[in-house]
């Protein structure tokens, strides 16, 4: 509900401020990142679609916790959504642009000076910015377009993990998966008819992504 959304958003802000304050006092390594998303939602009739992610990540080593430990936080523009395939009824695409804020605790294993492996895990917070959903009948006789965030809530929260490799302490290649925990469906979208549409009563985001990074 709205109260829980506001509470989670405040938690995200507090975490970002806390991490930012810690990073301001210590040496932070910044990384520009860009990659591809393969996103979908957990509803029958929807399949994955191709999107992108791009932004900046800050990483802070935590040697006092254990050797190789670190924490990072990122601000990413991320295109998610899903492809719609309802047979003769309708097909199309749902595009949703989010500001993603993942906050991960990780471990980096240094193989040698030129190569490291890492893995990380933590929550993500996402704020819907804009996007359109376009649908059409199988024969193209009817088409319709509306804002994606008319039918989906703008705030999302979930858990994510990322694994990858770092080369020459400068470049990185990683794979990640975000598992949405909140029901993003706007229950008011269909009005009174929504009570009869069980397929869309619970909508959660899923996203697999590939990213390249450059540390500076």
N, C-alpha and C positions, 0 to 999 in steps of 0.2 A: 504494500500500500504506500501512499504518499509519505506517511510518517517514516516508514522504514527506509524509503528512498532518500529522504532528507538526512536521516541518521547515517546511512552509508556514505553519502556524499560528504558529510562533515568529517567522517573518519578518514576518507581519502584526502581531504584538505589538510587535516591534522598530520597525517603521515607524511604528506609531501612537504609540509612546513618543517616537520621534525628532521626529515632526511636532508632537506635543503640547508637547515641550520648546521647539521653535522658536516655536510659537504663544504659549507662555507669556511669551516674551521680547519679542514684538512685538505690534502691534495686530492683532487678529483680528476679522473680521466674521462674525457668526453668522447662520445662516439656518434658519428652521423650514420644513420641506418636507413635502408630501403629494401623492399622485397615484395613478394607476392602473397596474397591471401587466397585460401580455398575455403570459403565460408558457406554455412548452411544453417538451417534451423531444424529443430527436432519435430517436424510435423510431416505427416504423410502427404505426398503430393509436391513436396519441395525437395530440390536437390542442390548440390553445391554450385557455386559460381566463382568466377575469377575476379579478384580485386587486388588492392595494393596496400602497402603500409610504408610510411616514410616519416622520419623525425629525428629526434636526438635523445641519446641516453647518457646518463651520468653514472659512473661506477666508483665506489669507494671501497678500498680494501679494509678488511677487519681482522688483522693479524692477532689482536688480543682475544678474539673468539676462538679461532684455530687457524693454523697455517693454510693459506689458500682460500680462506673465506672472504666473501665480499657481499655488498648489497648494491643494488642498482635501482634506478627509477627512470622512466622514459615518458616522453610526451610524443605521441604518434598520431598522425592523420591516417585513418584506416578506413578503406572502403570494404564494407561487408555486405551482407544480404543473402539472397538465395534465388535460384531459378525456380519458376513455377511450372509444373506440368500436370494439369488436371484433365488430360485427354481432350475430348471434343469440347469440354466446358470452357477451358481457358488455358493459356500458357503465357509466359512472360518472365520478367525479371524484377526483383526488388533490390534496389540500390540504397544502402544506408551508410552515410559517412559519419564516422565517430572520431572524437578525440579520445584515444586510448591512453590510460595511465597505468602501466604495469609496475608493480613494486616487488622485486624478487630478492630472495636470499640465495646465494650460490656458492659453489666450490669450483676452483680452478686447479687442475693438475698440470704442472709444468713438466713436459717431457724433456725439453731442452730449451735453449735460449730462443729458438725459432719456432717452436711448436708447443701449443697447450690445448688441453681438452677441458671443457667446462659444462656444468649442469646447474640449473637454477629452478626455483619454484616459488610461487607466491600469488597474491591476489592481483586482480586487475579491476580498474574502474573505467567505465566508458560513458561518455556524454554524447548523445546523438546531435549532430549538427544540421544536416540536411540530407535529402535524397528523394528519389521518385520511384514509384512502382508502376510499371506499364504492363498491361495485360491485353490479350486479344483472343478471339475465338480461333479454333483450328483453321477456319476458312477465311480469317481476316475480315469478317463482316462487321464485327463489333470490336472496338478498342476503347481502352479507358486508362487514364493516368491520374495519379493522385500522390500526395506527399506520403512517403513511407512512414513518417512519424505521426500520421493520422491514425494508423492501425497499430503501430508499435510504440511503446513507451520510450522516452529518450534516454533514461538512465539504465545502465546495465552494470552488473557486478558478477565476478566469477573467479575461478582459479586457473592459473596457467603454469606451464612448464616450458623450458627451453634448454636444448642441448646444442653443442657446437664445438668448433675448433677455432683457435686463434693462431695466426701466422705472423711471425716476426714482431709480436706484440703490437701489431698495427692493424691487421686485417682480420675479419671474422666471417665465418659462414655458420649459420645456425638454423635449426628446425624447431618449431614451437607449436603448441596446441593450447587454445583457450577454451575452457569449459564453462559456459554461462550457468549461473545458479538462479537467477531471477526470472520470473515469468514476465516477458516483455510485451505480452499481448495487451492491447488497450481494450478492456472489456466493454467500453462504451461505443466501440466502432460500429457494431452491427445493431446497436440499440436493443430492443426487446428480443430481436431474433437471435441474438448471441447465445441465449440460453439453450437453443436447439442445435448449436454448431459445436459439437464436442471436439472436433478435430483441431480447433484453434483456441481452445480454452487455456492451454498451457504452451507457451512458445519460449524456447530457450536458444540462445546463440551458441554456435559451435564454429571454431575457426582453426584451421591448420595453416601455418605460414612458413615461408622460407625467407630469410633475410641475409643481406650482406652488410657488413659494417666497416667503417674506417675510423680509427682512433686518432685524435689530434690533441 
